[in-house]
Amino acid sequence: METLACKEITEELKTQWKSLWRNRFDDKVRAEGIADNDYSMLFVEKGTVIFATRNFKVLNLREIAEKHKLVDADRVVQPSPSVGGWGKFIRTVIVGQRPVRRVRRAAPEVDEVKRRQQLKKGGRGWLHAGS
């Protein structure tokens, strides 16, 4: 597909996807989310259950993008949190690395060792008990 047409389809998919989830009807009794309009690009009709608590196949934007034969389906949809995205990459790869240490020159030796001050009340602090 041409990149301009692909980009337009991608933007339309994203706007319909956002609209679908923003404007859904929530049935509190059956614990379901129901589509309130027809979304032709998402292959969802009015009244389709888009979210339920059990026995349900969740809509997947990646699969919808693949049905439209978009070249970069991965660019349309971020990876699932279980696989990991940028946040997981930062936590696992970047934070886990040791910082690069610079070579330091030897510090001049200090003749005098710094002594700690004497503790107040023999180390018991400011507690005034039973005097």
Backbone as CSV, one residue per row, in Angstrom:
resi,resn,N_x,N_y,N_z,CA_x,CA_y,CA_z,C_x,C_y,C_z
1,MET,0.833,-1.188,0.000,0.000,0.000,0.000,0.867,1.236,0.000
2,GLU,0.309,2.266,-0.514,1.019,3.538,-0.505,1.064,4.065,0.922
3,THR,2.145,4.703,1.288,2.325,5.135,2.671,1.277,6.140,3.111
4,LEU,0.853,7.034,2.226,-0.154,8.029,2.584,-1.494,7.362,2.870
5,ALA,-1.885,6.425,2.019,-3.139,5.698,2.230,-3.059,4.847,3.490
6,CYS,-1.913,4.241,3.716,-1.707,3.427,4.912,-1.821,4.278,6.170
7,LYS,-1.266,5.467,6.121,-1.316,6.372,7.266,-2.749,6.824,7.539
8,GLU,-3.518,7.088,6.481,-4.912,7.504,6.647,-5.743,6.379,7.260
9,ILE,-5.526,5.162,6.778,-6.250,4.021,7.327,-5.892,3.826,8.799
10,THR,-4.623,3.971,9.111,-4.171,3.825,10.492,-4.829,4.860,11.392
11,GLU,-4.850,6.101,10.967,-5.474,7.158,11.770,-6.968,6.911,11.943
12,GLU,-7.630,6.467,10.897,-9.066,6.172,10.979,-9.323,5.008,11.926
13,LEU,-8.477,3.980,11.865,-8.601,2.854,12.796,-8.454,3.321,14.239
14,LYS,-7.467,4.151,14.485,-7.232,4.627,15.852,-8.392,5.472,16.363
15,THR,-8.928,6.351,15.507,-10.043,7.195,15.959,-11.283,6.355,16.217
16,GLN,-11.557,5.365,15.352,-12.712,4.509,15.594,-12.511,3.644,16.833
17,TRP,-11.297,3.184,17.042,-10.989,2.364,18.227,-11.222,3.162,19.516
18,LYS,-10.733,4.403,19.524,-10.926,5.257,20.702,-12.396,5.558,20.918
19,SER,-13.101,5.844,19.836,-14.523,6.141,19.923,-15.308,4.930,20.415
20,LEU,-14.940,3.745,19.942,-15.614,2.516,20.365,-15.536,2.344,21.873
21,TRP,-14.367,2.511,22.439,-14.193,2.289,23.877,-14.697,3.456,24.713
22,ARG,-14.671,4.657,24.165,-15.136,5.817,24.907,-16.663,5.867,24.970
23,ASN,-17.338,5.479,23.879,-18.784,5.637,23.793,-19.552,4.337,23.969
24,ARG,-18.949,3.319,24.515,-19.639,2.046,24.680,-20.709,2.161,25.762
25,PHE,-21.688,1.258,25.692,-22.736,1.188,26.697,-22.356,0.093,27.683
26,ASP,-22.279,0.434,28.956,-21.913,-0.549,29.975,-23.175,-1.096,30.628
27,ASP,-23.402,-2.395,30.456,-24.534,-3.067,31.076,-24.065,-3.596,32.425
28,LYS,-24.508,-2.959,33.495,-24.037,-3.318,34.836,-24.601,-4.668,35.292
29,VAL,-25.801,-5.022,34.816,-26.425,-6.263,35.253,-25.681,-7.471,34.691
30,ARG,-25.365,-7.438,33.403,-24.693,-8.561,32.764,-23.176,-8.410,32.763
31,ALA,-22.672,-7.304,33.241,-21.230,-7.017,33.285,-20.626,-7.099,31.893
32,GLU,-21.219,-6.338,30.969,-20.759,-6.334,29.590,-20.601,-4.908,29.096
33,GLY,-19.744,-4.740,28.119,-19.638,-3.488,27.388,-20.172,-3.724,25.988
34,ILE,-21.071,-2.867,25.527,-21.749,-3.080,24.246,-21.472,-1.886,23.340
35,ALA,-21.190,-2.159,22.058,-20.943,-1.096,21.080,-22.237,-0.324,20.835
36,ASP,-22.142,0.998,20.810,-23.334,1.820,20.624,-23.557,2.226,19.173
37,ASN,-22.572,2.048,18.294,-22.670,2.396,16.877,-22.033,1.306,16.031
38,ASP,-22.177,1.452,14.717,-21.478,0.577,13.786,-20.075,1.136,13.541
39,TYR,-19.097,0.271,13.604,-17.715,0.640,13.316,-17.235,-0.292,12.209
40,SER,-17.404,0.154,10.975,-17.138,-0.711,9.828,-15.667,-1.098,9.720
41,MET,-14.772,-0.182,10.011,-13.346,-0.499,9.885,-12.881,-1.481,10.953
42,LEU,-13.588,-1.528,12.079,-13.221,-2.439,13.162,-13.998,-3.752,13.080
43,PHE,-14.889,-3.883,12.090,-15.729,-5.061,11.917,-16.615,-5.294,13.137
44,VAL,-17.183,-4.198,13.685,-18.055,-4.254,14.849,-19.377,-3.598,14.481
45,GLU,-20.481,-4.291,14.769,-21.808,-3.750,14.511,-22.414,-3.237,15.799
46,LYS,-23.447,-2.426,15.662,-24.145,-1.894,16.832,-24.745,-3.049,17.625
47,GLY,-24.530,-3.042,18.933,-25.053,-4.091,19.801,-24.102,-5.245,20.022
48,THR,-22.929,-5.214,19.426,-21.943,-6.274,19.625,-21.304,-6.128,21.004
49,VAL,-21.149,-7.244,21.698,-20.501,-7.226,23.006,-19.006,-7.081,22.774
50,ILE,-18.431,-6.001,23.301,-17.001,-5.765,23.104,-16.183,-6.081,24.350
51,PHE,-16.873,-6.229,25.479,-16.175,-6.567,26.712,-17.135,-7.334,27.604
52,ALA,-16.698,-8.452,28.151,-17.513,-9.243,29.069,-16.591,-9.909,30.078
53,THR,-17.207,-10.479,31.116,-16.400,-11.060,32.181,-15.970,-12.489,31.906
54,ARG,-16.777,-13.268,31.140,-16.366,-14.650,30.851,-16.905,-15.119,29.510
55,ASN,-16.311,-16.192,29.007,-16.678,-16.787,27.717,-16.721,-15.729,26.621
56,PHE,-15.600,-15.083,26.424,-15.581,-13.953,25.515,-14.205,-13.827,24.871
57,LYS,-14.186,-13.500,23.577,-12.931,-13.246,22.873,-12.756,-11.736,22.748
58,VAL,-11.693,-11.234,23.291,-11.431,-9.802,23.346,-11.056,-9.281,21.952
59,LEU,-11.523,-8.075,21.635,-11.128,-7.435,20.385,-9.645,-7.122,20.439
60,ASN,-8.967,-7.277,19.302,-7.541,-7.033,19.249,-7.252,-6.101,18.082
61,LEU,-6.736,-4.916,18.362,-6.469,-3.925,17.326,-5.401,-4.413,16.346
62,ARG,-4.463,-5.214,16.818,-3.417,-5.744,15.947,-4.017,-6.667,14.880
63,GLU,-4.938,-7.539,15.284,-5.579,-8.436,14.317,-6.399,-7.645,13.296
64,ILE,-7.079,-6.608,13.744,-7.870,-5.772,12.843,-6.956,-5.078,11.845
65,ALA,-5.814,-4.585,12.314,-4.860,-3.926,11.413,-4.309,-4.925,10.394
66,GLU,-4.088,-6.165,10.809,-3.603,-7.182,9.885,-4.664,-7.548,8.850
67,LYS,-5.952,-7.515,9.237,-7.033,-7.778,8.272,-7.082,-6.695,7.194
68,HIS,-6.725,-5.475,7.577,-6.676,-4.379,6.606,-5.386,-4.408,5.798
69,LYS,-4.517,-5.363,6.098,-3.246,-5.563,5.399,-2.342,-4.336,5.469
70,LEU,-2.252,-3.787,6.671,-1.323,-2.685,6.898,0.080,-3.264,7.007
71,VAL,1.039,-2.573,6.447,2.411,-3.059,6.417,3.017,-3.064,7.820
72,ASP,2.853,-1.977,8.534,3.453,-1.839,9.864,2.391,-1.969,10.940
73,ALA,1.867,-3.160,11.128,0.855,-3.367,12.164,1.449,-3.156,13.550
74,ASP,2.753,-3.402,13.692,3.406,-3.206,14.986,3.516,-1.734,15.355
75,ARG,3.549,-0.862,14.361,3.627,0.568,14.648,2.269,1.111,15.062
76,VAL,1.196,0.452,14.630,-0.155,0.891,14.984,-0.443,0.574,16.436
77,VAL,-0.037,-0.611,16.864,-0.380,-1.095,18.190,0.886,-1.292,19.004
78,GLN,0.854,-0.820,20.237,1.980,-1.049,21.129,1.947,-2.494,21.611
79,PRO,3.072,-3.045,22.026,3.066,-4.423,22.520,2.276,-4.527,23.817
80,SER,1.760,-5.718,24.083,0.985,-5.914,25.307,1.911,-5.789,26.515
81,PRO,1.367,-5.418,27.661,2.213,-5.262,28.849,2.907,-6.553,29.272
82,SER,2.317,-7.710,28.971,2.961,-8.968,29.347,4.231,-9.196,28.544
83,VAL,4.233,-8.766,27.286,5.438,-8.867,26.461,6.413,-7.777,26.870
84,GLY,5.901,-6.584,27.072,6.712,-5.471,27.526,6.884,-4.433,26.451
85,GLY,7.005,-3.204,26.862,7.218,-2.096,25.956,8.456,-1.334,26.392
86,TRP,8.407,-0.024,26.211,9.561,0.801,26.594,9.822,0.752,28.083
87,GLY,8.767,0.750,28.880,8.949,0.725,30.334,9.671,-0.520,30.804
88,LYS,9.265,-1.672,30.271,9.922,-2.919,30.660,11.359,-2.958,30.155
89,PHE,11.595,-2.437,28.955,12.953,-2.377,28.422,13.850,-1.549,29.341
90,ILE,13.344,-0.421,29.793,14.133,0.441,30.682,14.410,-0.267,31.998
91,ARG,13.362,-0.917,32.571,13.552,-1.603,33.851,14.526,-2.766,33.749
92,THR,14.457,-3.532,32.665,15.291,-4.730,32.582,16.682,-4.468,32.041
93,VAL,16.820,-3.591,31.063,18.113,-3.425,30.406,18.883,-2.238,30.966
94,ILE,18.267,-1.075,30.958,19.008,0.136,31.300,19.253,0.265,32.796
95,VAL,18.234,0.024,33.618,18.405,0.182,35.063,19.346,-0.883,35.615
96,GLY,19.341,-2.070,35.025,20.175,-3.157,35.514,21.648,-2.995,35.224
97,GLN,22.018,-2.070,34.348,23.426,-1.899,33.999,24.173,-1.161,35.097
98,ARG,25.430,-1.500,35.215,26.271,-0.771,36.157,26.739,0.513,35.493
99,PRO,26.846,1.570,36.252,27.313,2.810,35.647,28.785,2.698,35.252
100,VAL,29.166,3.399,34.226,30.550,3.410,33.770,31.354,4.251,34.757
101,ARG,32.387,3.638,35.293,33.184,4.351,36.298,34.418,4.931,35.645
102,ARG,34.723,6.116,36.041,35.922,6.775,35.535,37.112,6.388,36.413
103,VAL,38.267,6.404,35.821,39.480,6.096,36.572,39.799,7.309,37.432
104,ARG,39.888,7.071,38.729,40.152,8.173,39.650,41.605,8.170,40.074
105,ARG,42.093,9.343,40.291,43.445,9.435,40.835,43.401,9.099,42.313
106,ALA,44.491,8.635,42.815,44.559,8.292,44.233,44.400,9.553,45.066
107,ALA,43.552,9.470,46.066,43.317,10.613,46.944,44.496,10.752,47.905
108,PRO,44.842,11.977,48.236,45.930,12.154,49.209,45.536,11.562,50.560
109,GLU,46.466,10.909,51.202,46.167,10.265,52.478,45.940,11.305,53.559
110,VAL,44.975,11.025,54.382,44.654,11.929,55.491,45.279,11.329,56.738
111,ASP,46.101,12.133,57.413,46.786,11.638,58.599,45.817,11.437,59.754
112,GLU,44.915,12.335,59.849,44.030,12.324,60.996,42.729,11.589,60.650
113,VAL,42.383,10.603,61.443,41.132,9.875,61.240,40.047,10.641,61.979
114,LYS,38.948,10.906,61.282,37.876,11.690,61.889,37.166,10.829,62.925
115,ARG,37.063,11.371,64.128,36.410,10.647,65.209,34.959,11.076,65.298
116,ARG,34.125,10.134,65.692,32.721,10.472,65.913,32.597,11.213,67.229
117,GLN,31.585,12.072,67.303,31.367,12.794,68.550,30.797,11.855,69.602
118,GLN,31.018,12.243,70.836,30.485,11.452,71.922,28.957,11.545,71.920
119,LEU,28.301,10.400,72.098,26.850,10.382,72.075,26.282,11.005,73.333
120,LYS,25.189,11.743,73.145,24.535,12.399,74.269,23.816,11.362,75.118
121,LYS,23.937,11.459,76.421,23.321,10.568,77.399,23.779,9.124,77.196
122,GLY,25.012,8.948,76.765,25.577,7.603,76.634,24.930,6.784,75.522
123,GLY,24.383,7.426,74.522,23.787,6.723,73.392,22.299,6.498,73.533
124,ARG,21.731,6.964,74.661,20.306,6.772,74.872,19.466,7.869,74.236
125,GLY,20.114,8.880,73.684,19.403,9.957,73.030,18.748,10.912,73.993
126,TRP,17.633,11.489,73.603,16.973,12.518,74.374,15.851,11.948,75.243
127,LEU,15.786,10.646,75.378,14.723,10.022,76.131,14.902,10.332,77.609
128,HIS,13.898,10.935,78.197,13.940,11.281,79.627,13.075,10.290,80.366
129,ALA,13.653,9.212,80.796,12.865,8.187,81.468,13.233,8.145,82.936
130,GLY,12.250,8.235,83.759,12.316,8.005,85.198,13.482,8.639,85.938
131,SER,13.767,9.914,85.767,14.835,10.522,86.531,14.307,11.053,87.826
